Amino acid sequence: MIRQSKEDSGLAYKQVGRGVPVVFLHGFCGSKAYWSSMEAALKSQVEAYYVDLPGHGDSRTYLKTSIEEYAELLHTWKTEVGLDQFILIGHSLGGYIALTYAEKYTQDLLGYALIHSTAFPDSDEGKEGRDAGIKKIESEGMTAFINGLVPKLFDKEFSQKHSEVLYHAKKIGASTNSDQAIAFLKAMKNRHDRRAVLKKREIPHLLVAGENDSVIPSYKTFISESPYATEKLVKNSAHMSMYESPEVLSETVIQWIQQLRIPLRN
């Protein structure tokens, strides 16, 4: 069931299944539809909340330029929905928000997962890329920006065999509000180094990286060095394993959650 928050957050979400509550945050210029290939496998295991980030999918815009403000918005949404403790899973940009949320609201989380994401801040080169992206959107629009972005997210061999998947991802991305995309580019550029969160917060976390990911390579994901960390390298996948290897990613998430031995709610 697709729901629209009627209160302050303005975040749309889809709620599916029964079990441990798990909130999924997609990546930049994505939507809750990113997780659709995993939905069938997960619905018998968890109570999933697939959330559209602001200005993406069916959610209202929220033109802030810090990751902290988006984590606060997620906390507002969590209160509106009536969630107590839950697992938070974030892909790429969603992972930046998830890690920031874990830093401030540790007590809310039963665990969290970073899917093709990192605790590192942007490098100087990365910041230049964010600025170039802003200029691209301002001068040529979202479609041109997305046509340049999406092919970089997928494994080349996968792209050659599954052009329809790239078309689908481009269609989702092009529907992103352009002002929101610019706001998120600024927020990602300005985000803080959160490596200490992985090491100091005593909370289980899953780190997933793609073997062929050139956007966030595995050495930028597998940095936890914590007894609370579980790591998974997805073979033959780049930055989009929910499309490229949905069975592997689903199984990884399910097994990790089962290992947490979280009692079901009445």
C-alpha positions, 0 to 999 in steps of 0.5 A, spaced: 500 500 500 502 506 498 501 512 503 502 519 503 504 522 510 499 527 512 503 531 517 509 535 516 514 530 513 511 530 506 514 523 505 510 518 501 512 510 502 510 503 500 508 499 506 509 491 505 509 485 509 509 483 516 515 482 521 521 486 523 520 493 521 525 495 516 525 502 512 529 503 506 531 509 503 533 509 495 539 513 492 540 520 489 535 521 483 531 514 485 525 512 488 522 507 492 521 503 485 528 501 486 527 496 491 521 493 487 525 487 485 526 485 492 519 486 494 517 479 493 523 476 497 522 480 503 515 481 504 514 474 508 520 476 512 519 483 514 515 489 515 518 493 509 517 501 509 519 503 502 520 511 502 521 516 497 526 521 499 524 529 498 522 531 491 523 524 488 517 519 487 511 521 490 514 525 496 514 533 496 520 537 496 524 539 502 530 544 499 535 543 505 542 543 503 545 538 509 544 531 510 543 532 518 536 536 516 534 530 511 535 525 517 531 530 522 526 529 516 526 522 517 525 522 524 519 526 523 516 521 518 518 515 523 514 519 529 508 520 524 508 513 522 508 510 529 515 506 529 518 505 535 525 501 533 526 499 526 532 497 521 534 502 517 537 501 510 540 506 505 542 505 498 548 511 496 545 517 498 540 514 502 546 511 506 549 517 508 542 519 511 542 512 514 548 513 517 547 520 520 540 518 523 544 512 526 549 518 529 544 522 533 538 517 534 542 510 535 536 508 540 531 508 534 535 503 531 535 495 531 541 495 526 542 499 519 545 497 513 549 501 508 548 499 501 553 502 496 555 507 500 560 510 505 562 514 511 567 518 508 566 525 506 566 527 498 574 528 496 576 534 492 574 531 486 568 529 488 566 536 490 568 538 483 563 533 480 557 535 485 558 542 482 559 540 475 552 536 476 549 542 479 551 546 472 549 541 468 542 541 471 541 548 471 543 549 463 541 542 460 535 540 465 534 533 469 534 529 462 540 530 460 543 530 467 540 523 468 542 520 461 549 522 463 549 519 470 545 512 470 550 509 465 556 510 470 552 506 476 551 499 472 556 494 471 558 495 463 556 487 461 550 488 465 548 494 461 549 491 455 544 485 456 539 489 460 538 496 456 531 496 459 533 496 466 537 502 464 531 505 461 527 504 467 532 507 472 533 513 467 525 514 467 525 514 474 531 519 475 528 524 470 522 525 474 526 527 480 524 535 481 530 539 479 531 544 485 531 538 489 536 534 485 541 541 486 539 541 494 541 534 494 548 535 490 549 541 495 548 536 501 552 531 499 558 535 497 557 538 504 557 532 508 561 530 514 566 525 515 562 519 519 567 514 519 567 514 527 560 512 527 561 506 524 566 504 530 563 508 536 556 506 535 555 499 538 549 497 533 549 492 528 550 494 521 551 491 514 556 494 509 554 492 502 559 493 496 559 492 489 565 488 486 565 493 480 562 499 483 566 505 480 562 510 484 563 508 491 569 502 491 569 497 496 575 500 500 570 506 501 565 501 504 569 496 508 572 501 513 568 499 519 573 495 523 567 493 528 565 487 531 558 489 530 559 489 522 557 484 517 560 485 510 558 483 503 561 484 496 556 482 491 560 479 485 559 482 478 555 488 480 557 495 480 553 501 484 546 498 483 545 491 486 538 491 487 537 491 479 544 487 478 543 482 483 537 482 487 537 475 489 544 476 492 542 482 495 535 480 498 538 474 501 544 478 504 539 482 507 534 477 510 540 473 513 543 479 516 536 480 519 535 473 522 542 473 525 540 479 529 535 475 532 530 480 533 523 478 537 517 480 533 512 485 535 505 482 537 
